[in-house]
Amino acid sequence: MYFPATRSLISLIFIFISAKFYTSADNVDFKVEPLCPDADAIAPACKCTKDNVTLALDMDCTGTNSTFLLKHAFQADFPTKAMNKIHMYGSVITTLEHGTFHDVSFKIFDIRFGDLETVEEGVLDGSKDTAEIIDFSSNHISSFPFESLSKFTALKVLYFNSNELSSMPVIVNPTLEKLNLAYNPMKEANIDAFRGLPRLNHLGLYNAQLEDFAPGMFIDNPQLNHVNLQGNKLTHLPRDMFRGSNKWSSIPLQGNMIERVEQGAIPEILHLVVYFLSNKLTVLEEAVWRPLFNEGVTIIDMDYNLLACGCDVAWIVREKPLLWMMPKARCDSGMLIEDLNPEDFVHCE
């Protein structure tokens, strides 16, 4: 037999537990699982796949050969409009038209190895708050709305190598970290090209037919640590060419036609590695190179230059430790500078 007080206590406990249970249930964050659109609605242009672990949705439009069918696919009902990635490999489409992706957004644009020539204004704007990687490499693009990238708030990577850009674009974006414009016939460097990229740390400009590079190109890129300039047509490095960052780690310059390096052209930064293979240097001026070696800069691959190895190298031959900063450097004769006899330079002042 229960006493009235006991019965009342049990009732209160039951009410408390029930209230706690329903309150907790009400606070549960029920996430809706992302869903692909109907397969028939987006065929034959595309198909949708879902990662079993991350549940991320990708649209694979590889091999799409019709602008009409591509646009039609994105007019379908998309239960989930914020998708992860779009793949388009080897497409014969030449123009990516405004409105192609309708109201569907992506984190990653992976559109490569195709015949694309023109990307119209606004075609990517639906992803201005979501796009993190935009990769249009290995197409034939000569027209792209680079000015619209200033509106993209999450962009980290932009790859535009191996296209047909005839001039270096001016790009403004507060979040971009990696940019590749290699293998475009740009020829001339635009001094304003990278002024609006404060977080840029990695830049590819190799094999872009660049003939000169003005001082101050990187003045507004304090995070820059790597710029690849190999395979261009540079003939000299002007003073302050790389001024703007103190975080440099590597500067590939091999395969140019560099004959002259001005004092102060290369940053005096510890552990910086500069690649100089296959250029046209004939002398190693002490005023230019000693400050670099003293600060711990390493010059890699001085092979296949035109070093005469006259009195201009006496200063380095006499100080063997300096040769460690320029391993395997060769004279035009083929002899390693480290094998030169210091006694052969006693007449040099």
C-alpha positions as CSV (number, residue, x, y, z in Angstrom):
1,M,0.0,0.0,0.0
2,Y,1.3,3.4,-1.0
3,F,1.0,6.4,1.2
4,P,-0.5,9.5,-0.5
5,A,2.8,11.4,-0.1
6,T,4.7,8.6,-1.9
7,R,2.1,8.5,-4.7
8,S,2.5,12.2,-5.2
9,L,6.3,11.9,-5.3
10,I,6.2,9.2,-7.9
11,S,3.9,11.3,-10.1
12,L,6.2,14.2,-9.9
13,I,9.2,12.1,-10.9
14,F,7.2,10.7,-13.9
15,I,6.2,14.2,-15.0
16,F,9.8,15.4,-14.7
17,I,11.2,12.5,-16.7
18,S,8.6,12.8,-19.4
19,A,9.2,16.5,-19.7
20,K,12.9,15.9,-19.9
21,F,12.5,13.3,-22.6
22,Y,10.2,15.4,-24.8
23,T,12.4,18.5,-24.3
24,S,15.5,16.6,-25.4
25,A,13.6,15.1,-28.4
26,D,12.5,18.6,-29.4
27,N,16.1,19.8,-29.4
28,V,17.5,17.0,-31.6
29,D,19.0,18.4,-34.8
30,F,17.5,16.2,-37.5
31,K,19.6,16.6,-40.7
32,V,18.0,16.0,-44.0
33,E,20.1,13.6,-46.1
34,P,21.1,15.2,-49.4
35,L,19.3,13.8,-52.4
36,C,20.2,13.5,-56.0
37,P,17.7,14.7,-58.7
38,D,15.8,12.1,-60.7
39,A,18.3,10.3,-62.9
40,D,16.1,10.4,-66.0
41,A,15.6,14.2,-65.6
42,I,19.3,15.0,-65.9
43,A,20.2,12.3,-68.5
44,P,21.9,12.0,-70.9
45,A,24.0,15.1,-70.1
46,C,24.8,14.3,-66.5
47,K,24.5,11.8,-63.7
48,C,24.5,12.4,-59.9
49,T,26.6,10.4,-57.4
50,K,26.7,10.5,-53.6
51,D,29.6,9.7,-51.4
52,N,28.6,7.0,-49.0
53,V,30.7,8.5,-46.1
54,T,30.4,12.3,-46.5
55,L,27.1,12.2,-48.4
56,A,28.5,14.8,-50.7
57,L,26.7,15.1,-54.1
58,D,28.7,15.3,-57.3
59,M,27.4,16.0,-60.8
60,D,29.3,14.2,-63.5
61,C,28.7,15.8,-66.9
62,T,31.8,14.3,-68.6
63,G,31.5,13.9,-72.3
64,T,28.6,16.3,-72.6
65,N,28.4,17.4,-76.2
66,S,25.3,19.7,-76.2
67,T,24.9,23.1,-74.5
68,F,21.1,22.6,-74.7
69,L,21.2,19.2,-73.0
70,L,23.5,20.6,-70.3
71,K,21.3,23.5,-69.5
72,H,18.2,21.2,-69.6
73,A,19.8,18.9,-67.0
74,F,20.0,21.8,-64.5
75,Q,16.4,22.8,-65.1
76,A,15.4,19.5,-63.3
77,D,14.1,19.5,-59.8
78,F,17.1,19.4,-57.5
79,P,16.0,18.4,-53.9
80,T,19.5,19.5,-52.8
81,K,20.7,22.6,-54.6
82,A,24.0,23.0,-52.7
83,M,26.2,20.3,-54.3
84,N,29.8,19.4,-53.8
85,K,31.4,19.1,-57.3
86,I,30.8,19.3,-61.0
87,H,33.0,17.2,-63.3
88,M,33.2,18.0,-67.0
89,Y,36.1,16.2,-68.8
90,G,36.6,16.2,-72.5
91,S,33.5,18.2,-73.4
92,V,33.2,19.5,-77.0
93,I,31.1,22.4,-75.8
94,T,32.9,25.7,-76.7
95,T,30.8,28.2,-74.7
96,L,29.6,27.9,-71.1
97,E,26.5,30.0,-71.3
98,H,24.9,32.3,-68.7
99,G,22.3,30.4,-66.7
100,T,23.8,27.0,-67.4
101,F,23.7,25.8,-63.8
102,H,20.4,27.6,-63.0
103,D,20.0,27.7,-59.2
104,V,22.4,24.9,-58.4
105,S,25.7,25.8,-56.6
106,F,29.0,23.9,-56.2
107,K,32.1,23.9,-54.0
108,I,34.3,22.6,-56.8
109,F,34.3,23.3,-60.5
110,D,36.4,20.6,-62.3
111,I,36.0,21.4,-65.9
112,R,39.1,20.2,-67.8
113,F,40.5,18.8,-71.0
114,G,37.8,20.1,-73.2
115,D,37.1,22.5,-76.1
116,L,35.8,25.3,-74.0
117,E,36.7,28.8,-75.4
118,T,34.3,31.2,-73.7
119,V,32.8,31.3,-70.2
120,E,30.1,33.9,-70.2
121,E,29.5,36.6,-67.5
122,G,27.6,35.4,-64.5
123,V,27.7,31.7,-65.3
124,L,29.4,30.9,-62.0
125,D,27.8,33.6,-59.8
126,G,25.3,31.2,-58.3
127,S,28.3,29.6,-56.5
128,K,29.9,32.9,-55.3
129,D,29.4,32.0,-51.6
130,T,30.3,28.3,-52.0
131,A,33.0,27.8,-54.7
132,E,36.4,26.9,-53.1
133,I,38.1,25.4,-56.1
134,I,37.7,26.5,-59.8
135,D,39.7,24.4,-62.2
136,F,39.4,25.2,-65.9
137,S,42.8,23.9,-66.9
138,S,43.6,22.3,-70.3
139,N,40.8,23.9,-72.4
140,H,41.0,26.6,-75.1
141,I,39.6,29.5,-73.0
142,S,40.4,33.0,-74.3
143,S,37.4,34.8,-72.6
144,F,36.5,34.5,-68.9
145,P,34.8,37.0,-66.5
146,F,37.8,37.3,-64.1
147,E,36.3,40.6,-62.7
148,S,33.4,38.6,-61.3
149,L,35.7,36.7,-58.9
150,S,35.8,39.7,-56.6
151,K,32.4,38.5,-55.4
152,F,33.5,35.0,-54.5
153,T,33.9,34.8,-50.7
154,A,35.2,31.2,-50.2
155,L,37.5,30.8,-53.2
156,K,40.9,29.2,-52.4
157,V,42.2,27.7,-55.7
158,L,42.0,28.9,-59.3
159,Y,43.7,26.8,-62.0
160,F,43.7,28.3,-65.5
161,N,46.8,26.7,-66.9
162,S,46.9,25.5,-70.5
163,N,44.4,27.8,-72.1
164,E,44.5,30.6,-74.7
165,L,44.7,33.8,-72.5
166,S,46.5,36.4,-74.6
167,S,47.0,38.8,-71.7
168,M,47.6,38.5,-68.0
169,P,44.3,39.0,-66.2
170,V,43.8,41.3,-63.3
171,I,42.2,39.2,-60.5
172,V,40.8,40.6,-57.3
173,N,39.7,38.2,-54.5
174,P,40.2,38.4,-50.8
175,T,40.5,34.6,-50.1
176,L,42.4,33.2,-53.1
177,E,45.6,31.2,-52.1
178,K,46.7,29.3,-55.2
179,L,46.7,30.6,-58.8
180,N,48.0,28.9,-61.9
181,L,48.1,30.7,-65.3
182,A,50.9,28.7,-66.8
183,Y,50.9,27.6,-70.5
184,N,49.0,30.7,-71.7
185,P,50.5,32.9,-74.4
186,M,50.4,36.0,-72.2
187,K,53.9,37.4,-73.2
188,E,53.6,40.6,-71.1
189,A,53.3,40.8,-67.3
190,N,50.6,43.1,-66.0
191,I,51.9,45.0,-62.9
192,D,48.4,45.1,-61.5
193,A,47.5,41.5,-62.0
194,F,48.0,40.3,-58.5
195,R,47.5,43.5,-56.5
196,G,44.1,42.3,-55.3
197,L,45.2,38.9,-53.9
198,P,46.4,39.5,-50.3
199,R,46.4,35.8,-49.4
200,L,48.1,34.5,-52.5
201,N,50.9,32.0,-51.5
202,H,51.4,29.9,-54.6
203,L,51.6,31.2,-58.2
204,G,52.3,29.3,-61.5
205,L,53.4,31.4,-64.4
206,Y,55.7,28.9,-66.2
207,N,55.8,28.5,-70.0
208,A,53.7,31.6,-70.5
209,Q,56.0,33.3,-73.0
210,L,56.7,36.2,-70.6
211,E,59.5,38.4,-71.8
212,D,59.9,40.8,-68.9
213,F,58.8,41.3,-65.3
214,A,58.5,44.7,-63.7
215,P,59.6,45.4,-60.1
216,G,56.7,45.6,-57.7
217,M,54.6,42.8,-59.3
218,F,54.2,41.2,-55.8
219,I,54.2,44.2,-53.6
220,D,50.7,43.4,-52.3
221,N,51.2,39.7,-51.8
222,P,52.8,39.3,-48.4
223,Q,52.0,35.6,-48.1
224,L,53.6,34.6,-51.4
225,N,56.2,31.8,-50.9
226,H,56.4,30.1,-54.4
227,V,56.3,31.5,-57.9
228,N,57.2,29.3,-60.8
229,L,58.6,31.3,-63.8
230,Q,60.4,28.5,-65.6
231,G,60.3,28.2,-69.3
232,N,59.6,31.8,-70.2
233,K,61.7,34.3,-72.1
234,L,63.0,36.5,-69.3
235,T,66.4,38.0,-70.1
236,H,67.2,39.8,-66.8
237,L,65.9,40.1,-63.3
238,P,65.5,43.7,-62.1
239,R,66.1,45.0,-58.6
240,D,63.1,44.4,-56.3
241,M,61.5,42.0,-58.7
242,F,60.3,39.8,-55.8
243,R,59.7,42.5,-53.2
244,G,56.6,42.3,-51.2
245,S,56.9,39.0,-49.3
246,N,59.4,37.7,-46.7
247,K,58.1,34.1,-46.9
248,W,59.7,33.0,-50.1
249,S,60.7,29.3,-50.1
250,S,61.3,28.5,-53.8
251,I,61.6,30.4,-57.1
252,P,62.0,28.2,-60.2
253,L,63.7,30.2,-63.0
254,Q,65.2,27.5,-65.1
255,G,64.7,27.5,-68.9
256,N,64.7,31.2,-69.4
257,M,67.3,33.4,-71.2
258,I,68.5,35.3,-68.2
259,E,71.8,37.1,-68.9
260,R,71.8,39.6,-66.0
261,V,70.7,39.7,-62.4
262,E,70.6,43.1,-60.7
263,Q,71.7,43.4,-57.1
264,G,68.6,43.1,-54.9
265,A,66.6,41.2,-57.5
266,I,66.5,37.9,-55.5
267,P,65.3,38.1,-51.9
268,E,67.9,37.6,-49.2
269,I,65.9,35.0,-47.2
270,L,67.2,32.0,-45.3
271,H,66.4,28.6,-46.9
272,L,65.1,30.2,-50.1
273,V,65.9,27.9,-53.1
274,V,66.3,29.4,-56.6
275,Y,66.5,27.1,-59.6
276,F,68.7,28.5,-62.4
277,L,69.3,25.7,-64.9
278,S,69.5,26.5,-68.6
279,N,69.9,30.3,-68.7
280,K,72.5,32.6,-70.2
281,L,74.5,33.9,-67.3
282,T,78.2,34.6,-68.2
283,V,79.4,36.0,-64.9
284,L,78.8,35.7,-61.2
285,E,79.1,39.2,-59.8
286,E,80.1,39.2,-56.1
287,A,77.9,42.2,-55.3
288,V,74.9,40.3,-56.6
289,W,75.5,36.8,-55.3
290,R,77.5,37.1,-52.0
291,P,74.6,38.8,-50.1
292,L,72.4,35.9,-51.0
293,F,74.8,33.2,-50.0
294,N,75.5,35.1,-46.7
295,E,71.8,34.9,-45.9
296,G,71.5,31.2,-46.7
297,V,69.9,31.3,-50.1
298,T,70.7,28.2,-52.2
299,I,71.1,28.4,-56.0
300,I,70.2,25.0,-57.5
301,D,71.2,23.8,-60.9
302,M,73.4,26.4,-62.4
303,D,74.2,23.9,-65.2
304,Y,73.8,24.9,-68.8
305,N,74.6,28.6,-68.4
306,L,77.4,30.4,-70.1
307,L,79.7,31.0,-67.2
308,A,83.2,31.9,-68.4
309,C,84.7,31.3,-65.0
310,G,87.2,34.1,-65.1
311,C,88.1,36.4,-62.3
312,D,84.4,37.0,-61.6
313,V,84.3,33.6,-59.8
314,A,87.5,34.1,-57.9
315,W,85.6,35.2,-54.8
316,I,83.6,32.0,-54.6
317,V,86.5,29.7,-55.5
318,R,88.5,31.0,-52.7
319,E,85.8,30.4,-50.1
320,K,84.8,26.8,-50.5
321,P,81.9,27.0,-47.9
322,L,80.1,29.3,-50.4
323,L,80.1,26.6,-53.0
324,W,77.7,24.7,-50.8
325,M,75.2,27.3,-51.6
326,M,75.6,26.7,-55.3
327,P,76.0,22.9,-55.7
328,K,77.0,21.5,-59.1
329,A,77.4,24.8,-60.8
330,R,79.4,24.4,-64.0
331,C,81.5,26.6,-66.2
332,D,80.7,26.8,-69.9
333,S,83.6,24.4,-70.4
334,G,81.8,21.8,-68.4
335,M,84.0,21.9,-65.4
336,L,82.4,22.1,-62.0
337,I,83.2,25.4,-60.2
338,E,84.0,23.4,-57.1
339,D,86.8,21.7,-59.0
340,L,88.5,24.9,-60.0
341,N,91.9,25.5,-58.4
342,P,92.1,28.6,-56.2
343,E,95.7,29.0,-57.2
344,D,94.7,29.7,-60.7
345,F,93.0,32.9,-59.5
346,V,95.8,34.5,-57.4
347,H,96.2,37.2,-60.1
348,C,92.6,38.3,-59.7
349,E,91.9,41.4,-57.5
